[in-house]
Structures are given as C-alpha cells and as structure tokens.
Amino acid sequence: MFTKRIGIDLGTANSLVWLAGVGVVLNEPTVVAVTVEDNRVVAVGNEAKEMLGRTPGNIMATRPMRDGVIADYRITEAMLRYFIDTVAGHNRFFKPEVMICIPTGVTQVERRAVLDATLSAGARVAYLIEEPLAAAIGAKIPIAQASGHMIVDIGGGSTEAAVISLGGVVVHKSARVAGNKLDEAIAVFLKKKYNLIIGERMAESIKMTIGDALSQKLEVRSLKLDNPTSSFQPQRLTSNLQPPTSKMEVRGRDAVTGLPHMIELTSSEATEAMMPVLHQIIGAVKSALEETPPELAADIIDKGIVMAGGTSTLQNLDKLMTTMTGVVCHVAEDALLCVVRGTGVALENIELYKRSVSKR
C-alpha cells in the first residue's frame, strides 16, 4: 500500500508518466542534455528540448531513444531516474513498481536493456507491456473478447499495427518509420527544392502547423489506386476537401550562400515532402491486414481501424488510410495519451492483464 506504481510510455519523441490513482502526471520530450567532458546530465525534457540545435561545444542535447528502442543506455537510465524521482520523490523508503511499454517487434536484447535500465533507475519491480496492447486498452477497446480489433499506434519513432483478439496480439507489423521520419523528409525536401537547411525543431513545427496527409493532386491519385469493384466508395470522404491554401514562413540557412534565409511553404508542398513516408506507414498497416485470418478480417471491416499515437493526429491521415486500405479508420480520443493510459490501467489491474505483461 506504500509502494507507488508508475506507468511510463517511453517514446522516441515524448515520454509520458502515469501515477496509479492519479493519472498522467508528466508529459515531456524524450531529450537529454549532457556535458561532453564528464557525461553529466544537465537537463531533461522540456528544458533539454529548448537546447536542441543551440548548445555550445561543451554541452550535447540528444535523444536517447531511436526508432522506439534504447539507443543510449546510460542516458536513458538517467532520464528514467529523473522521471521516477520527479513522481515518487528523491528520498523514498519504498521503491516503486514501474511498467514500461515497448514496441512489439523488439529483440530480447532490447527488452533486457529496458528492464535493466528501469531497475537501475530505482524501480523495485519492472514490467513490460507491448505498445499495441497498451494503446488498445487506453483506447477502451475490449481486447478480452473473442473478436478482432485492429490498432495502429503511430508514434515518433515507430509504427505498430496489430490485430488483437482474446487479450493477445494475433498479427503485428512494425515499421521504424513515424513522426521523426516525416520531419526528416520535410528537411530533405526543403534542402533539395530551395537549398534551405533547417533544424529538426523547425521541421516538426512545419509538420504540426501546415502538415496535411491529403492534397487535391493526391486525392485523384488515391481514387485511382482503389479497387473499382470494391463496395467501399472513397469519393464520399474526399469530395468535400478544399484545395489547401495554408502557408507558413520557414527560416533557416541557405545552403549556397551560408546566410540566413526565409521562404514561404504551402501545405501542398509539405504533403508532397511527407508522402513517401506516409506510404511506408500505410504499407505496414496493409501488411498486417494481409496476414490477418479471415474471421478476424471480417470483424475489422465491421469495427474499423483505431489509430493512436501523436502522429495519428496529423491532419487527414485517417482519411488517407481509409482511402488506401478500404477499411474505415478513426483516431482514438486523446490519441497521444492512449499508450500511457493503457499502461496505467494494466498496472492498476495487474492480475487481470498478467498474461499480457512480462516481469522482472
């Protein structure tokens, strides 16, 4: 009764912390600033993100998670300790129980790295739960039923598409492309087309401000891709779309002159830049659907696909995915919080979900 129970969604872009009995208590970027000389942690979260691309030579701001898994073990451990200390307090007599979610397709070595980092950071017991299961629980999908449900968790580093039935993952596909790859695609597009070099914060700002998964040109192309004999009619979804008119001023450095430069970018250009990555994300969803048993596929057609994760809130991504897959897609309520909420619910009802988690 004295032990605090903490659920952590350790994401590539953002980390969220759930405290049992309270709810979400922390939502910070997964960024850590360390000194170059002695690797001492200077800042974590929002404070460290402000330093990205602006640090002097003796400080390095870095993302310790890459593609949904640990890229720098020591810095990840320091970040986990910061989260646990913030929530449970520095001077604690009882160590907390901590549950962390991981992508479905990770290796045993990557699983062990997460468990070891969690225990070293001050946890008494460490649990692991797979991201699609946590996202499904957080989206209030009845996963225990003998019925197929499809969840697509699109985060910062990876896309997880999974079909869930009877409390377990039946089919899953993981693609290490998601929000961060969209940012990179925008930066590469601007460098090629305008000789403009931008930082990752500016690329993320473009995606969030004028990013759109559909444009007028792509609307026509997606209709051609659809099966003409299918009973599903994508025209209903796309006929009301207006031509994209939003623009944004983008500031960066000119690759030719080396001087600061500014251009005006339209949302249709942002769509053009992101489209190759969006096709990879949808490709993972299609691969999962192709391997789904027929009975479960019939259930998914009835219920549709549920989308969770921060990147799933990209404007019109649900409509693009509906058009490309032929299955109605909808974004879960509070999509960014689905995984951490599901982790917290599983932790608070550990006996109910013990078949779905691993413990150490």
N, C-alpha and C positions, 0 to 999 in steps of 0.2 A: 504493500500500500504506500510505502515511502519512495519506491522506485519510480522515477519518471519514465514515460515511454515516448520515444521520439521517432517520427517517420520522416525520412529525408528523400526528396526527389533530386538526386544528384545529376543535374542535366548539364549538357555541354554549354548552353548559353546562360541558363538561370538555374539556381538552386533554391528549392522551397522546403521549409521545415514545418512539420505538423507536431503539435504537442497534444497528447491524449487528454481529452476532457476540455480542451481549449479551442483547438482548430489550427489554422495556418498562422504561425507567429513570425515567420521570416520569409522574405522573398527578395533575394539578392542575386546579382550577376555572378556567374562562376568565373571570377577573375581574382588573381592574387598578385600583389606586388612584392618583390623580394629584392634585397640588396645583392649586387653582383659579387662583392668580396666574400661575405660570410653566409650567404643564402638565408639571411634573417628576414622573416615575414614583416613587411612594413604596413600593408593594408590588405583588406579582404572585402569583396563585394562591391557595393556602390562606390566606395571611396577609391578602390583599386581601378574600377572601370573608368573613372574620370581621368586616370593617369594613362590609359591606353593611347599609344602613339605620341605621348607628351613627356615621357620620362627622360631625365638626364642620364648620363653614361653610367652612373653608379647604381641605378635602380632599373629593374626589369619588370614590366607588367605582363603577366602571362595567363593563358587559360590552361589549367591543369588537366581538363577533360577534353578528349578529342574523339569525335565520332561516337559519343556515348560511353566511352570507356576511359580508364585512367591512362593518361599519357605521362604524367609526372607524379610518381608515388609519394614522394616526400612532401611536395607542395599540397597534394590532395589531402594527405593526413593532417597537415597544418590547418587547412581550410575546414575539415571536418571537426577538428578540435575547437576551432573558433565558433562554429555553429553550435556544438554541444555545450560549450562554456557559456555562450550567449543565452541559450534556452534553459539549461539546467543549473547555471551558476558555476563560478570557479571553485569555490570551497564547498564541495559536495561530499557527504559521507557515503551516500548510496550511489553507485554507478548506474546510469540509465540503460534501459533496453532500447536498442536502435534498430529500425528496419529501413533498409535502403533498396530502391528499385534499380534494376539493371536491364539492359536490352536482352531480348530473347536469345539471340544468336551468339552470345559471348562464349569464349572458351573457358575451360576450367581454371586456367592460369589467371584470366581476367577476373573470374569470380573470386578466386582466392585473394587477389590483390585488393578487391573492395572489402572483403571480410577482414583481412589483416589491417588495412588502413583504419577501418571503423573501430576495431578492438584497441589498436594503438592510440587512437584519438580519445579513448576514455570510456568506451562502452563496456557494460558487463556482459551482455549477450548481443550478438549481431544476427539479424535475419536478412535474407534476400528474397525479394519478390520480383517476378518478371513484369516489365513495364506494361505490356498489353493487358495483363490481368488486373494490375493496379488501375490502369486507365478505365477499364470496363467497370470495375467496382465503383470508381469515382464518378463515372457517367451514369450510375444507377441502373446498369444492365443486369438483369437476373441471371448471372453466369451459372448458377447451380442447376438450372432447368435442362432437360433433355431436348434442347433446341439450339440451333446455330445462331450465333451472333458474331458480326464482324466489327472489329475495332481497328482503326488506323490511327496510330499515335505519331504525329509529325512534330518533332522537337527541333532542337538546334543542330544536333549532330547526326541523328539517325531517324529513319522512318521505319516504324514497326507496324506491319499489317498482320493481324492474327484472327483466326476463326476460333471461337471459344464455345465449348459445349460441356455440360456436366462438370463445371468448375475447373476445367483444364484446357490447355491450348491444343487444338487438333491440327491446325496447319498454321505455319507462320513464315513470313518472309521479312528479312531485314535488309535495308539498303542504307549504306552510310552516306546518304545524301539528305539534306534537310535545309533548315534555315540558314546555316552558315555557308553552305554551297550556293544558295541564292544570292547572298551578299557578295561572295567571290565572283559569281557570274556577272553581277552588275558592275563591279570594279573592272573586270576584264573587258566588258563591253565598252565602257567609257574610255578605257585606255586605247582600244583598237579604233573606235569611231572618232573620238575627239582628242586623242593624245592627252587625256586628263588623268592624272594619278590621284586617287582618293584613298582615304583611310577606311578601316572597317566600320568605324562609328558612322561615317557619312553614308557608306553603302547600306548599313542597317536602317538609317534614317530614311533613305530613298525607298527602300522596300516597305517600310511601315507607313510612309506618307502617301506615295503615289503608286505603290505596287498593286498590280491587278493581274489575276490569272487569265482573264479574258480580254480580248480587244475585238474590234469589228472584223479585222482581217482573219483572226484566228477562229472567230465564230463560224465563218464559212467553211474553213478547213476542217473543223471538228465535225461539222454536219456531214461532210463527205466521208469521213472516217467511219461513220456509223453504219451498221448493217441495215440496208434498206428494207429487209424482210422482218426486222425486229418490230415487235409491237410497241416498244418504247419510242416515244417521239421527242427528241431533244429540242425541236423547234419551240416547244412551249416554254422551255427555260430560257432560250436565247433571243426570242423575238422581241422582248421588251428592253433589251440592252441598248443604252445610248452610246454614241461614239465617245471614247474617252477624251476629255478635254483638260484634265488636271495637269498642271505643270509645277515644276519645282526648281529653284535655283540651287545649283550644285557647285560647291567651291572645292578647289584642290590645287595641284601643281601641274603646270604644263610640262609634258614630257620632253618637248623640243627645246623650249627656252629656259626651263627650270624656274620660271617665275610663277607666282600665284595667279590663278586663272579661274573664271567663273563661266558656267554655261547654264542654259535653261533646258531641262529634261522633261519630256512628256511621259505620261503614264503608258502610252502605247510602246515607247522605246524601252521602258522598264520591263514591260511584258515580254517584248522581243528578247531582252537580255536573259530573263528568267526561264523562258520556255524550255530549253534543253534540260534543265534540272527538274522542272515540273514534270516533264515526260518520264524521267527516271523514277521520280516518286510514284507516279501513277503506274509505271511498269511493275514496281514491287507489289502494288495492290492487285494488278491483273495476274501476276504470277501466283499469288495466294489464292485468288478466285479459281484459277485453272486447276489447282491441286485439291480444291475443296470437294469432299464427297457429295454426290447428287442430292441426298436428303437434306444436308446442311445448306447446300446452294439454294434449294427451294425456300428454306427458312430465311436466308439472307435477302432474297428477292422480295419476300413479304415485308421484312422489317427494315431493310435498307442498311447502309453502312454508316456507322457512327465515327466521326472524326474528333480526335482530341489532340492536345499539344498546342504550343504557342503558334507554330507556323500554319496550323489548320485554320487560323483566323484570317489568313491572307485573303483579301477581297476576291470573291467569286471562285475560290479554289474548290469549294463544294460543287459549284455548278460545272466547272471544267471536269471534275472527276465523275460527276453524274453522266455527262456527255460522253466521256471516253470509255466508261465501264458499262454503261447501260443499266446501272443499279442506282437507285436514288440515294444520295449521300446527304447527311446533315451534320452540322457541327454541334458538339455537346455543349451544354450550358457551362459557362466558366471553363472553357477548354484548357486554359493554362493550368488550372488547379486540379484537373481530373486525376492526374497521376498521384500527386501528393495526398489528395483527399482519399483516394483508394488505398494508398499505403497506410494512412492513418486508420481507416476503417478496418483493414486487415489486422493491424497491430492491436487495436482495441478488442477485436474478436478473434484472437489468435487460434483458439480451439476450433472455431468454425472453418478457418482457412488454412489449418496446419498442413493439409495435403498440397497446398499451392506454394508454400514457402520453404526455404532451406535455412538451417540454423547452425550457429557455431558459438 
